[in-house]
């Protein structure tokens, strides 16, 4: 029987890696895939850059499970994500960040999670946050989300769904997008919105939940998520651009959730408290660098009132 006839188990895991940026960090991410204890994976790298020597480096790996292609023209982050989704062939996949790392048991851990809860659409493993040098890192935003929004770690696998989950994530998104394993058919039906750049992951997740999808929280730490000043989300936040996109998304999704009959989730979207707190944490940096326009943007976003 083909793998498509067995959606209740994880066969070959498609690991999609949309790349743009630091070649050294990308190579480290690839090596973390090659070092998996469970060998049943397929890595597809879609390179949106033009750095020299990268195609040759992949050719030197000599591993048929690793596929590499370079876009003829730069697509940008969202279109490259959408291209990666289109290239998925298996029943489940992950969208690995090119600066993040899999721990050696990632594939084995996620295989166990899918086997235990086969009807879910999102599988979130335990995550260790690291800085640009690979050292463990703790940020205020991560701590706030962990303490106020993320479910308490009891060491047990959790299954979450419905309006309570949507309201929780719209209050504070504690998921780590590049670490997630997704059910491919569900994501292909939705994909990433082309009009969003830094909040497209939350938009996808909320739509999957609205359609009835369940989220599995796997307690085993299997992923290293890198936070550093060079990330797109960080650069957008510093300029204040991230929050303009966020305001538009949260107000729009609130209206959609009201129409869907989820008023609690709609209220959480209009309040979007953790994003407001995030904006406030950026204020000292804007003051320090005398970025008056950015300062006005951040304060306007953080202190604005919801429409209803």
KAPECOR-V383589 format. One record per residue. N is the residue number from 1. RES is the residue in three letters. PSI is psi as a letter, one per 20 degrees, with the letter a starting at -180 (* if undefined). OMEGA is omega in whole degrees, -180 to 180 (* if undefined). NEAR is the number of other C-alpha atoms within 8 Angstrom. Layout:
# KAPECOR-V383589
((N	RES	PSI	OMEGA	NEAR) (N	RES	PSI	OMEGA	NEAR))
This chain:
# KAPECOR-V383589
((1	UNK	q	180	3) (2	UNK	r	180	5) (3	UNK	h	-179	9) (4	UNK	h	179	7) (5	UNK	j	180	6) (6	UNK	m	-179	7) (7	UNK	i	-178	9) (8	UNK	j	177	8) (9	UNK	q	178	9) (10	UNK	o	174	11) (11	UNK	c	176	10) (12	UNK	p	179	9) (13	UNK	p	173	14) (14	UNK	o	175	14) (15	UNK	o	-178	12) (16	UNK	p	-178	15) (17	UNK	n	174	13) (18	UNK	o	-171	16) (19	UNK	p	167	12) (20	UNK	p	178	8) (21	UNK	c	-171	7) (22	UNK	o	-178	7) (23	UNK	g	-179	8) (24	UNK	g	178	6) (25	UNK	h	177	10) (26	UNK	g	179	13) (27	UNK	h	177	8) (28	UNK	h	178	10) (29	UNK	g	179	14) (30	UNK	g	179	8) (31	UNK	h	178	8) (32	UNK	h	174	12) (33	UNK	g	-179	11) (34	UNK	h	-177	6) (35	UNK	j	-180	7) (36	UNK	p	177	12) (37	UNK	h	174	8) (38	UNK	o	-171	8) (39	UNK	j	-175	5) (40	UNK	m	179	8) (41	UNK	r	175	11) (42	UNK	p	-178	11) (43	UNK	p	176	12) (44	UNK	o	179	12) (45	UNK	p	177	12) (46	UNK	o	-172	14) (47	UNK	o	-180	12) (48	UNK	j	-178	14) (49	UNK	a	-177	10) (50	UNK	k	-178	5) (51	UNK	p	-178	6) (52	UNK	q	174	5) (53	UNK	i	-176	6) (54	UNK	g	178	8) (55	UNK	h	-180	10) (56	UNK	h	179	7) (57	UNK	g	179	8) (58	UNK	h	179	10) (59	UNK	h	-178	7) (60	UNK	i	-178	6) (61	UNK	h	177	6) (62	UNK	k	-179	6) (63	UNK	o	-176	5) (64	UNK	i	178	5) (65	UNK	i	-178	7) (66	UNK	p	179	10) (67	UNK	p	-177	9) (68	UNK	p	171	10) (69	UNK	q	-180	9) (70	UNK	p	178	9) (71	UNK	p	179	10) (72	UNK	h	176	4) (73	UNK	q	179	5) (74	UNK	p	-178	7) (75	UNK	h	-171	9) (76	UNK	r	-169	7) (77	UNK	g	-174	8) (78	UNK	g	179	13) (79	UNK	h	177	9) (80	UNK	h	173	12) (81	UNK	g	-179	10) (82	UNK	h	177	10) (83	UNK	g	178	8) (84	UNK	g	178	12) (85	UNK	g	180	12) (86	UNK	h	-177	7) (87	UNK	i	-180	6) (88	UNK	p	-180	10) (89	UNK	h	-175	5) (90	UNK	r	180	12) (91	UNK	h	-179	13) (92	UNK	q	-180	13) (93	UNK	r	169	14) (94	UNK	q	180	13) (95	UNK	n	-174	13) (96	UNK	p	173	11) (97	UNK	q	-175	11) (98	UNK	i	173	12) (99	UNK	j	-180	10) (100	UNK	r	-176	14) (101	UNK	p	169	13) (102	UNK	p	168	12) (103	UNK	q	-171	10) (104	UNK	h	-178	11) (105	UNK	j	-177	11) (106	UNK	g	-177	11) (107	UNK	g	179	13) (108	UNK	g	180	9) (109	UNK	g	-178	11) (110	UNK	h	174	12) (111	UNK	g	179	11) (112	UNK	h	-180	8) (113	UNK	g	178	12) (114	UNK	g	179	13) (115	UNK	h	-178	10) (116	UNK	h	-178	6) (117	UNK	m	-171	8) (118	UNK	i	-175	10) (119	UNK	j	178	6) (120	UNK	r	179	12) (121	UNK	i	-178	11) (122	UNK	p	-179	12) (123	UNK	o	-177	15) (124	UNK	o	177	13) (125	UNK	r	170	15) (126	UNK	q	-173	11) (127	UNK	p	170	11) (128	UNK	p	179	10) (129	UNK	p	179	11) (130	UNK	r	177	14) (131	UNK	a	-176	11) (132	UNK	i	179	8) (133	UNK	i	180	5) (134	UNK	j	-180	7) (135	UNK	q	176	7) (136	UNK	p	-175	8) (137	UNK	q	175	8) (138	UNK	p	177	8) (139	UNK	q	179	6) (140	UNK	g	-179	6) (141	UNK	g	179	7) (142	UNK	g	-179	9) (143	UNK	g	179	9) (144	UNK	g	-179	10) (145	UNK	h	180	13) (146	UNK	g	-174	10) (147	UNK	h	-174	7) (148	UNK	h	-171	6) (149	UNK	g	-177	13) (150	UNK	q	177	8) (151	UNK	q	180	5) (152	UNK	p	-179	4) (153	UNK	o	179	6) (154	UNK	i	-176	5) (155	UNK	j	-179	6) (156	UNK	q	176	7) (157	UNK	p	-178	8) (158	UNK	q	174	7) (159	UNK	o	-176	8) (160	UNK	q	-179	9) (161	UNK	r	169	12) (162	UNK	a	-176	11) (163	UNK	g	178	11) (164	UNK	h	179	9) (165	UNK	g	180	10) (166	UNK	g	179	13) (167	UNK	g	180	14) (168	UNK	g	-177	12) (169	UNK	h	177	10) (170	UNK	h	173	11) (171	UNK	g	179	13) (172	UNK	o	-176	12) (173	UNK	o	-177	10) (174	UNK	j	178	10) (175	UNK	q	177	5) (176	UNK	n	-170	9) (177	UNK	g	-176	7) (178	UNK	i	-178	10) (179	UNK	i	-171	13) (180	UNK	q	165	12) (181	UNK	p	-175	12) (182	UNK	q	170	12) (183	UNK	p	-167	12) (184	UNK	g	-175	12) (185	UNK	h	180	7) (186	UNK	g	-179	10) (187	UNK	h	179	12) (188	UNK	h	178	9) (189	UNK	h	-175	6) (190	UNK	g	-176	9) (191	UNK	a	-176	9) (192	UNK	q	-180	11) (193	UNK	p	-177	9) (194	UNK	i	-177	7) (195	UNK	j	180	4) (196	UNK	q	-179	9) (197	UNK	h	-175	8) (198	UNK	i	178	10) (199	UNK	j	-176	10) (200	UNK	h	179	11) (201	UNK	g	179	9) (202	UNK	h	178	8) (203	UNK	g	178	11) (204	UNK	g	-177	13) (205	UNK	g	-179	8) (206	UNK	h	179	9) (207	UNK	h	178	9) (208	UNK	g	178	13) (209	UNK	g	179	14) (210	UNK	h	179	10) (211	UNK	j	176	6) (212	UNK	j	-178	8) (213	UNK	q	179	12) (214	UNK	q	178	13) (215	UNK	p	175	12) (216	UNK	p	174	14) (217	UNK	o	-180	12) (218	UNK	p	-174	13) (219	UNK	i	-177	11) (220	UNK	p	177	8) (221	UNK	p	-174	8) (222	UNK	j	-170	14) (223	UNK	q	173	14) (224	UNK	o	-176	12) (225	UNK	p	-174	13) (226	UNK	p	172	12) (227	UNK	p	176	10) (228	UNK	r	-171	8) (229	UNK	i	-178	6) (230	UNK	i	-177	6) (231	UNK	q	180	8) (232	UNK	g	-177	7) (233	UNK	h	179	8) (234	UNK	g	-179	10) (235	UNK	h	177	10) (236	UNK	h	-179	11) (237	UNK	g	-179	12) (238	UNK	h	-179	11) (239	UNK	i	-177	8) (240	UNK	i	-176	11) (241	UNK	h	-179	9) (242	UNK	h	-172	12) (243	UNK	h	173	12) (244	UNK	g	176	9) (245	UNK	h	-178	11) (246	UNK	g	180	9) (247	UNK	g	-179	9) (248	UNK	g	-179	8) (249	UNK	g	-174	9) (250	UNK	g	179	11) (251	UNK	h	180	11) (252	UNK	g	-178	8) (253	UNK	h	177	10) (254	UNK	g	177	14) (255	UNK	g	180	9) (256	UNK	g	-178	9) (257	UNK	h	172	12) (258	UNK	g	180	10) (259	UNK	h	180	7) (260	UNK	i	-179	6) (261	UNK	k	178	6) (262	UNK	m	-176	10) (263	UNK	h	179	8) (264	UNK	g	179	9) (265	UNK	h	178	15) (266	UNK	g	178	15) (267	UNK	g	179	11) (268	UNK	h	179	14) (269	UNK	g	-179	14) (270	UNK	h	179	12) (271	UNK	h	-178	9) (272	UNK	m	-170	12) (273	UNK	g	-176	9) (274	UNK	h	177	10) (275	UNK	h	176	10) (276	UNK	g	178	11) (277	UNK	h	177	9) (278	UNK	g	178	9) (279	UNK	g	179	14) (280	UNK	h	180	10) (281	UNK	i	180	7) (282	UNK	i	-176	11) (283	UNK	g	180	11) (284	UNK	h	179	7) (285	UNK	g	178	8) (286	UNK	h	177	13) (287	UNK	g	-177	10) (288	UNK	h	-179	7) (289	UNK	j	177	6) (290	UNK	l	179	6) (291	UNK	n	-172	9) (292	UNK	h	180	8) (293	UNK	g	178	6) (294	UNK	g	180	11) (295	UNK	g	179	11) (296	UNK	h	179	8) (297	UNK	g	-178	9) (298	UNK	g	-179	14) (299	UNK	h	179	11) (300	UNK	h	179	8) (301	UNK	g	-175	12) (302	UNK	h	-173	11) (303	UNK	j	-180	7) (304	UNK	q	179	6) (305	UNK	q	178	5) (306	UNK	q	-177	6) (307	UNK	h	179	5) (308	UNK	*	*	4))
